[in-house]
Amino acid sequence: MNTRVAYLLFMLSVSSLIKPIELIINQPGNYTLGDSIIADIAGTDFIISISANDVVFDCDRHVLSQQVLVGTVGGIIVQEGFSNIVIRNGLISNLTGVGISILSTTSEILIEDMQIENCALGAVNALGSLAGPIVNLSIKRCNFFNCQNAVAIQQAVSLHCQQIVVATVPGGIAFTANGDGGVLDAITVQNSTIGAAFALGLSDALIRNCVSQGNSNPFGGNFIGFDLGSGSVGCAVINCSVIGCSSAAAQFFGFIHSLANNFKHCLIYGNQGTNATGFFGDTIISPIQMTYQDCIASANNATTGFVRALRTFASAGSYINCIGSFNTAATQSSGLFFESTASNWTVRNSIFVDNTGPTAADSFGVDGATDRNLFDNVVGFRGTTAVYEL
């Protein structure tokens, strides 16, 4: 990288500088922000525009913000086609646009140690395309607060996101990503009013240590913790949890997925909806080979309908060392529920007990079992009686 170093605003002695124009970085180099910027920009624009390769932009703990909340003003944009860009170490706050925007055909982009808050159109938008994907985008050690549709990543190849907190999102989806490959690690979505915490259309990705906690949908629609139903395939989902989330007037879903993804050490606990489904394989394509290992769906509640702690339409999968227990429902509560299309499942070393409906006839361990399923060392009792239910 070019060793040229520029100090934007030259470490001004005043607390902040009001700028009526966009600052453009169009040469390689290491740039350090010398002071906070309050943008006085009308219309649609960004405070900082990067249109060069090999740029390090260090905010040096300063703030990018907007003077008057009019128009659509964003924080930082990386223009199309550029690579080797680092954005780090600052606060972007109170904008009518998006905090950071990454355009298509960019590559080797790193966003680290940033806090983005109160941005009306999101914290980070990375908008690749099929013809021009974003390659090797990394987002690390960042906090995103009170930004609607906080993270939206489209057509990313080798995406890496880790140690991210997304909180108090006021609507939409907290974290959306689609593309090919990559790692999502240690991402927490919490205390937000949203339709879904994670909406992922990834292939061959590792998703681990991610949490949806204390989120709700008060707007009348469903709440989904992890929606992998939009094309995610071949993903390993490890040690991920949905805890204390709810939908006020519609269904709760912990995990939804439709293709061959594998789940290990995942937890659905203490959630609520009109109906409540923990792990939901929602496809009838055969064979699918879904695998759930050491997964738990417990203490979930359906206020007007059913609980199905683990539920599938799919064929050819396995539940190993799983628990679906202590769930309650207004109409019917099941630890493991097979839809009519499900068959060829292996269920081994699992427990489905104390799922409570209004009567014993509505309280199931395993329900709806279809043909060609193997049960090995499985315990399944009704919630209100000690009758074996398999």
Secondary structure, 3 states (H helix, E strand, C coil): CCCCEEEECCCCCCCEEEECCCEEECCCEEEEECCEEEECCCCEEEEEEECCCCEEEECCCCEEEECCCCCEEEEEEECCCCEEEEEEEEEEEEECCCCEEECCCCEEEEEEEEEEEEECCCCEEEECCCCCCEEEEEEEEEEEECCCCCEEEEEEEEEEEEEEEEECCCCCEEEEEEEEEEEEEEEEEECCECCEEEEEEEEEEEEECCEEECCEECCCCCEEEEEECCCCECCEEECCEEECCEECCCCEEEEEECCCCEEECCEEECCEECCEEEEEECCCCCCCCCEEECCEEECCEECCCEEEEEEECCEEEEEECCEEECCEECCEEEEEEECCCCEEEEEECCEECCCECCCHHHEEEEECCCCCCEEECCEEECCCCCCECC
